[in-house]
């Protein structure tokens, strides 16, 4: 009989300790989206920047926004005449320790934070356009919700108004690299935790005075997204990609004026739920189990 009661004591202590250890496991949920565009040109059939195109107007507008557990932050900015547009990163939560316009890939379990960043420079007419957008939403422990969005509004790299002197065939070409990741750690399986990340890029060309684009390019190589859930095989998705000289179909630009709108966007979101009791509750439960064990010992004596 004493052995049985002693076993009950051991089980009580072991259960309490086991539950305490379980709560110390670090949960992780993350969504990360990075898109870097470079060497972005408009070219003719010979691969050169067409002559006879005049840039009448060049505007860049940027907007980044983030949220973490009900707290929101953001930043906006604009630039014109091919001036650089660089918005300083916006951050809530743990500082991941990466700099402005950094494409460094962060490891799982970096911390709990939301972060967003963007930069636009150059021009597609002559020197080449550059665009960078990044969104990160990470949670190291349960009970967190975060989101991050980096959007250069409706005019991601720029909104050009151009004049074409003579009919010409033209296309857009660019290099693109990026990273998409959505992850839910296995200790959060079955809790409803999830994450997603996406990037998008598109070009629309409008004839002056018209509201419907006659030419649109949204390369499938760039436009993509990933989603992770707490299910084996669906909890760790994404990776890096890189493409050189992606080129759109050619469009016939007849003499006249055009509006060119380029949109670049990255988004990330994570929801980390945790059904394990809070540490305070576990501590009380552990004391109760230990007390029950002590009571059994007194009866043995």
C-alpha positions as CSV (number, residue, x, y, z in Angstrom):
1,X,0.0,0.0,0.0
2,X,2.9,2.4,0.8
3,X,4.4,1.8,-2.6
4,X,1.1,2.7,-4.2
5,X,0.9,5.9,-2.2
6,X,4.5,6.7,-2.9
7,X,3.8,6.3,-6.6
8,X,0.9,8.7,-6.3
9,X,3.3,11.2,-4.7
10,X,5.8,10.7,-7.5
11,X,3.1,11.0,-10.2
12,X,1.9,14.3,-8.6
13,X,5.3,15.8,-8.6
14,X,6.2,14.5,-12.0
15,X,3.0,15.7,-13.6
16,X,3.5,19.2,-12.1
17,X,7.1,19.4,-13.3
18,X,6.1,18.0,-16.7
19,X,3.5,20.7,-17.1
20,X,6.0,23.4,-16.1
21,X,8.5,22.1,-18.6
22,X,5.9,22.1,-21.3
23,X,5.2,25.8,-20.8
24,X,8.8,26.6,-21.2
25,X,8.9,25.4,-24.8
26,X,9.2,28.3,-27.2
27,X,6.4,28.6,-29.6
28,X,6.9,30.3,-32.9
29,X,4.7,31.7,-35.7
30,X,5.9,34.0,-38.5
31,X,5.1,35.5,-41.8
32,X,7.8,37.3,-43.9
33,X,7.7,38.8,-47.3
34,X,10.6,40.5,-49.2
35,X,10.6,41.8,-52.8
36,X,13.6,43.5,-54.3
37,X,13.3,44.8,-57.9
38,X,16.3,46.1,-59.8
39,X,17.5,47.0,-63.4
40,X,13.9,48.0,-64.2
41,X,13.7,49.5,-67.8
42,X,11.3,50.1,-70.6
43,X,12.9,48.8,-73.8
44,X,12.3,48.6,-77.6
45,X,12.6,45.5,-79.8
46,X,16.4,46.1,-79.9
47,X,16.6,46.0,-76.1
48,X,17.4,49.7,-75.8
49,X,15.5,52.5,-74.0
50,X,13.2,53.9,-76.8
51,X,14.0,57.4,-78.0
52,X,11.4,60.0,-78.4
53,X,9.8,59.4,-75.0
54,X,9.6,62.4,-72.6
55,X,8.8,62.1,-69.0
56,X,6.3,64.9,-68.2
57,X,5.6,63.8,-64.6
58,X,7.1,61.4,-62.1
59,X,5.5,60.9,-58.7
60,X,6.3,58.2,-56.0
61,X,4.1,57.7,-53.0
62,X,4.9,55.3,-50.2
63,X,2.9,53.9,-47.3
64,X,3.9,51.3,-44.6
65,X,1.7,50.1,-41.7
66,X,2.1,47.5,-38.9
67,X,0.1,46.2,-36.0
68,X,0.9,44.1,-32.9
69,X,-1.6,43.0,-30.3
70,X,-4.0,45.9,-31.1
71,X,-1.3,48.6,-31.3
72,X,-0.8,50.2,-34.7
73,X,1.9,52.3,-36.3
74,X,2.9,53.5,-39.8
75,X,4.6,56.0,-42.0
76,X,4.0,57.7,-45.4
77,X,6.1,59.7,-47.8
78,X,6.3,61.0,-51.4
79,X,8.9,62.1,-53.9
80,X,8.8,63.6,-57.4
81,X,11.1,64.2,-60.3
82,X,12.9,60.8,-59.9
83,X,14.0,61.6,-56.4
84,X,14.6,58.7,-54.1
85,X,11.8,57.6,-51.7
86,X,13.1,55.9,-48.7
87,X,10.8,55.4,-45.7
88,X,12.6,54.5,-42.4
89,X,11.5,51.0,-41.1
90,X,8.5,51.0,-38.7
91,X,8.7,48.6,-35.8
92,X,6.6,47.3,-32.9
93,X,7.9,44.8,-30.4
94,X,11.4,43.2,-30.2
95,X,14.0,44.8,-32.4
96,X,15.3,42.1,-34.8
97,X,18.6,43.9,-35.3
98,X,18.5,44.5,-39.1
99,X,19.1,47.8,-40.8
100,X,17.3,50.0,-43.2
101,X,16.5,48.3,-46.6
102,X,18.0,45.0,-45.4
103,X,17.1,41.8,-47.1
104,X,18.6,39.6,-44.4
105,X,16.5,36.5,-43.7
106,X,15.8,36.2,-40.0
107,X,15.8,32.8,-38.2
108,X,12.6,31.3,-36.7
109,X,12.1,32.4,-33.2
110,X,13.7,35.8,-33.6
111,X,11.2,37.5,-31.3
112,X,7.8,38.9,-31.2
113,X,7.5,42.0,-33.5
114,X,5.9,43.5,-36.6
115,X,8.2,45.5,-39.0
116,X,7.8,47.1,-42.4
117,X,10.2,48.9,-44.7
118,X,10.4,50.2,-48.3
119,X,12.6,52.1,-50.7
120,X,12.3,53.3,-54.3
121,X,15.0,54.9,-56.5
122,X,16.1,55.4,-60.1
123,X,13.8,55.6,-63.1
124,X,12.8,53.1,-65.8
125,X,13.7,55.7,-68.5
126,X,17.5,55.5,-68.8
127,X,19.2,54.6,-65.5
128,X,17.0,51.8,-64.3
129,X,14.4,51.7,-61.5
130,X,14.9,50.0,-58.1
131,X,12.3,49.0,-55.6
132,X,12.4,47.3,-52.2
133,X,9.5,46.3,-50.0
134,X,9.6,44.2,-46.8
135,X,7.1,43.0,-44.3
136,X,7.7,40.8,-41.2
137,X,5.3,39.6,-38.5
138,X,6.8,37.3,-35.9
139,X,5.6,35.8,-32.6
140,X,7.9,33.8,-30.3
141,X,5.2,32.8,-27.8
142,X,1.4,32.3,-27.8
143,X,-1.2,34.9,-27.3
144,X,0.1,37.3,-30.0
145,X,-1.4,38.8,-33.2
146,X,0.6,40.8,-35.6
147,X,0.6,42.2,-39.1
148,X,2.8,44.2,-41.4
149,X,2.2,45.8,-44.7
150,X,4.6,47.7,-47.1
151,X,2.8,49.3,-49.9
152,X,3.8,52.1,-52.2
153,X,0.2,53.0,-52.3
154,X,-1.3,52.8,-55.9
155,X,2.0,53.9,-57.4
156,X,4.5,51.5,-56.1
157,X,7.7,52.5,-58.0
158,X,6.3,55.6,-59.7
159,X,3.4,57.0,-61.6
160,X,4.7,58.4,-64.8
161,X,3.0,60.7,-67.3
162,X,4.9,60.3,-70.6
163,X,4.7,61.6,-74.1
164,X,5.7,59.4,-77.1
165,X,6.8,61.3,-80.2
166,X,6.4,58.5,-82.7
167,X,4.9,55.0,-82.8
168,X,7.1,52.5,-81.1
169,X,7.0,48.9,-79.8
170,X,8.0,48.8,-76.1
171,X,8.2,46.3,-73.3
172,X,9.3,46.3,-69.6
173,X,12.2,44.3,-68.2
174,X,13.5,43.8,-64.7
175,X,15.4,41.6,-62.3
176,X,13.6,40.4,-59.2
177,X,14.6,38.5,-56.1
178,X,12.8,37.9,-52.8
179,X,11.8,35.6,-50.0
180,X,8.4,34.3,-48.7
181,X,8.0,32.4,-45.5
182,X,5.1,31.3,-43.3
183,X,5.7,29.1,-40.3
184,X,3.9,27.6,-37.3
185,X,5.9,25.5,-34.8
186,X,4.6,22.1,-33.9
187,X,4.0,23.0,-30.2
188,X,1.1,25.2,-31.5
189,X,-0.5,22.5,-33.7
190,X,-4.3,22.4,-33.1
191,X,-4.5,25.9,-31.5
192,X,-5.7,27.8,-34.6
193,X,-2.3,29.5,-35.0
194,X,-1.6,30.5,-38.6
195,X,0.5,32.8,-40.7
196,X,0.6,34.1,-44.3
197,X,2.9,36.2,-46.5
198,X,2.5,37.5,-50.0
199,X,4.1,39.8,-52.6
200,X,2.7,41.4,-55.7
201,X,4.0,43.5,-58.6
202,X,2.1,45.0,-61.6
203,X,2.3,47.6,-64.3
204,X,-0.7,49.3,-65.9
205,X,-0.4,51.6,-69.0
206,X,-3.3,54.0,-69.7
207,X,-3.8,56.2,-72.7
208,X,-4.3,59.8,-71.7
209,X,-7.9,60.5,-70.7
210,X,-8.9,56.8,-70.4
211,X,-9.7,55.0,-67.2
212,X,-9.1,51.5,-68.4
213,X,-5.6,50.2,-68.9
214,X,-4.9,48.9,-72.4
215,X,-1.7,47.1,-71.3
216,X,-1.2,45.3,-68.0
217,X,1.7,43.1,-66.8
218,X,1.7,41.2,-63.5
219,X,4.4,38.5,-63.8
220,X,3.3,35.2,-62.3
221,X,6.9,34.6,-61.2
222,X,6.7,37.4,-58.7
223,X,3.0,37.5,-57.7
224,X,2.6,34.7,-55.1
225,X,1.7,34.0,-51.5
226,X,2.2,31.3,-48.8
227,X,0.0,30.2,-45.9
228,X,1.0,28.1,-42.9
229,X,-1.3,26.2,-40.5
230,X,-0.7,24.0,-37.5
231,X,-0.8,20.8,-39.5
232,X,2.1,18.6,-40.4
233,X,3.2,19.4,-44.0
234,X,1.5,22.7,-44.0
235,X,3.3,24.5,-41.2
236,X,6.6,25.5,-42.9
237,X,6.2,26.8,-46.4
238,X,8.1,29.2,-48.7
239,X,11.6,30.1,-49.6
240,X,13.9,32.3,-51.7
241,X,13.6,33.1,-55.4
242,X,15.5,35.1,-58.1
243,X,14.9,36.0,-61.7
244,X,17.0,37.9,-64.2
245,X,15.6,39.9,-67.1
246,X,11.9,39.1,-66.7
247,X,10.3,40.8,-69.7
248,X,6.7,41.7,-70.5
249,X,5.0,41.2,-73.8
250,X,5.5,44.1,-76.2
251,X,2.9,46.9,-76.5
252,X,2.4,49.3,-79.4
253,X,2.8,52.8,-78.1
254,X,1.4,55.2,-80.7
255,X,2.3,58.9,-80.7
256,X,0.6,60.6,-77.7
257,X,0.5,60.8,-73.9
258,X,0.3,57.9,-71.4
259,X,0.0,57.2,-67.7
260,X,2.1,54.4,-66.4
261,X,1.4,53.1,-62.9
262,X,3.7,50.5,-61.2
263,X,2.6,48.8,-58.0
264,X,4.8,46.8,-55.7
265,X,3.5,45.4,-52.4
266,X,4.5,42.9,-49.6
267,X,2.3,41.8,-46.7
268,X,2.8,39.5,-43.7
269,X,0.5,38.3,-40.9
270,X,0.7,36.0,-38.0
271,X,-1.7,34.8,-35.3
272,X,-0.2,32.8,-32.4
273,X,-2.7,31.2,-30.1
274,X,-1.7,29.2,-27.0
275,X,-4.1,26.9,-25.2
276,X,-1.6,26.0,-22.5
277,X,-2.6,27.5,-19.1
278,X,-0.9,30.7,-18.0
279,X,2.2,30.2,-15.8
280,X,0.4,31.6,-12.7
281,X,-2.3,29.0,-13.1
282,X,0.2,26.2,-13.6
283,X,2.1,27.3,-10.5
284,X,-1.1,27.1,-8.4
285,X,-1.9,23.7,-9.9
286,X,1.6,22.5,-9.2
287,X,1.3,23.6,-5.5
288,X,-2.0,21.8,-5.3
289,X,-0.5,18.6,-6.6
290,X,2.4,18.8,-4.3
291,X,0.1,19.5,-1.4
292,X,-1.9,16.4,-2.3
293,X,1.3,14.4,-2.3
294,X,2.3,15.7,1.1
295,X,-1.1,14.7,2.5
296,X,-0.6,11.2,1.2
297,X,2.8,11.1,2.9
298,X,1.3,12.1,6.3
299,X,-1.3,9.3,6.0
300,X,1.5,6.8,5.3
301,X,3.3,7.9,8.5
